[in-house]
Amino acid sequence: MTPIVEARGLTKRFGKVEALAGLDLVAESGQVTAVLGPNGAGKTTFVSAVATLLRLDGGELRVAGINATSEPRLVRQIIGLAGQSASVEPTMTGRENLVFVGRLFGLGQREARSAADGVLERLGLTEHAGRLVRTYSGGLRRRLDLGASLVGRPKLLLLDEPTSGLDPRSRMELWEAIRGLVAGGTDVLLTTQYLEEADLLARHIVIVDHGRAIAAGTPDELKDRAGRDMIEVRPRATGDLRAVEEVLKSVATHPTRLDLDTSSVSVPVDAGAQQLTVVVRLLDERGIALDDIGLRRPSLDEVFLTFTDGSCTHPAEPTAEAV
C-alpha cells in the first residue's frame, strides 16, 4: 500500500536557521502518525511542507503518492489542515461556518449544507449548529475547526498541536473525535507537545530533533528501545523527596528525575527487580514512609528525553504564516 506521506531527505532553511536537515519520514495509511520534537525541531515546517504552504529547498515529498513539489494542487485536493488555533468565524453560526467552507471547496449550496450537516453529526456538534461561534467554549471551537477541515472529505488530515490550550475534558472529547475520524477512513498526521496525547492516539511515532528524524516506531517499540525499567518512589511526606533522591542515586548509575508536580522521584535501572529490593531496604532503614513505590516501563515523556538528550532549547521555527 502506498504510504499516505513519504518524505526523503527534506531540507529547508530560513536564513541561518536550518529547519529541516535531511528529514526522512514515512506515515502509513489507516492510522494516526504523531510527530514529536522539542520546540524548533522542525515539526511545523514539515507539516507546512505537507500542506504545500512552503517550498522545500531539497528532498522528495509525496502525499498519497503525489509529488507535493510538482503537483501541489492535487495534494491540496486530498488534505485538510487544522492549525494551532481555531480559525472559524465567531460572528457566524457553526453550520454557516461549515457551509461557507464547503462553498470554498466548490460544492453547490445543497451539497455544502449536506456535507456540513454530516460533519456536525460526526463530531457531536449538531445541537450547537445554530449558535453563533462566539458563544462556543474553547473545546467546541476546536471541534468546529476540526470539522471545517473535514468538509472537503480529505484523505489526510493534518493536525498541528490540535489540543493546545484546551482543558482536560475538551482534550478528551477531541481525542474521541480524532479516533472516530480514523475509524471512518481518514488518515491523520499529528504534531503535539503532549506526550500522553501521542501515546493514546498514535500507532506510529516519529521523534524529530534539529530537523532530522532520530527515532520512529510504535509507542511500545520506542519504550523498548529507550531501554531500562524505571524505579519510581512517591514518599508520604514531600519533605522526604531529597532523601529519596539520595537513596536512588546510591543504587543507580543513571540520573534521577525529581517531579515536584507528582511528588515523586524516578530513575532508570539496569537490574530492575534486584535494585528495587535494595531501594526498599534502604528507604526502610531511613524510616521514610511511602505512598507508592514500583518498577515500571519508561513513559513516553522519558523516551522523548532519552532520544533528544533532554534538549528543549532550539532556534524557533518560522510559523506557517511567515513563509
Secondary structure as GFF3:
##gff-version 3
##sequence-region A 1 323
A	DSSP	beta_strand	5	14	.	.	.	ID=ss1
A	DSSP	beta_strand	17	27	.	.	.	ID=ss2
A	DSSP	beta_strand	32	36	.	.	.	ID=ss3
A	DSSP	alpha_helix	43	50	.	.	.	ID=ss4
A	DSSP	beta_strand	58	63	.	.	.	ID=ss5
A	DSSP	beta_strand	66	67	.	.	.	ID=ss6
A	DSSP	alpha_helix	72	76	.	.	.	ID=ss7
A	DSSP	beta_strand	79	82	.	.	.	ID=ss8
A	DSSP	alpha_helix	94	104	.	.	.	ID=ss9
A	DSSP	alpha_helix	109	122	.	.	.	ID=ss10
A	DSSP	three_ten_helix	126	128	.	.	.	ID=ss11
A	DSSP	three_ten_helix	133	135	.	.	.	ID=ss12
A	DSSP	alpha_helix	138	148	.	.	.	ID=ss13
A	DSSP	beta_strand	156	160	.	.	.	ID=ss14
A	DSSP	alpha_helix	168	183	.	.	.	ID=ss15
A	DSSP	beta_strand	187	191	.	.	.	ID=ss16
A	DSSP	alpha_helix	195	201	.	.	.	ID=ss17
A	DSSP	beta_strand	204	209	.	.	.	ID=ss18
A	DSSP	beta_strand	212	217	.	.	.	ID=ss19
A	DSSP	alpha_helix	219	226	.	.	.	ID=ss20
A	DSSP	beta_strand	229	235	.	.	.	ID=ss21
A	DSSP	three_ten_helix	238	240	.	.	.	ID=ss22
A	DSSP	alpha_helix	241	251	.	.	.	ID=ss23
A	DSSP	beta_strand	257	259	.	.	.	ID=ss24
A	DSSP	beta_strand	264	269	.	.	.	ID=ss25
A	DSSP	alpha_helix	272	285	.	.	.	ID=ss26
A	DSSP	beta_strand	290	296	.	.	.	ID=ss27
A	DSSP	alpha_helix	300	308	.	.	.	ID=ss28
A	DSSP	three_ten_helix	320	322	.	.	.	ID=ss29
###
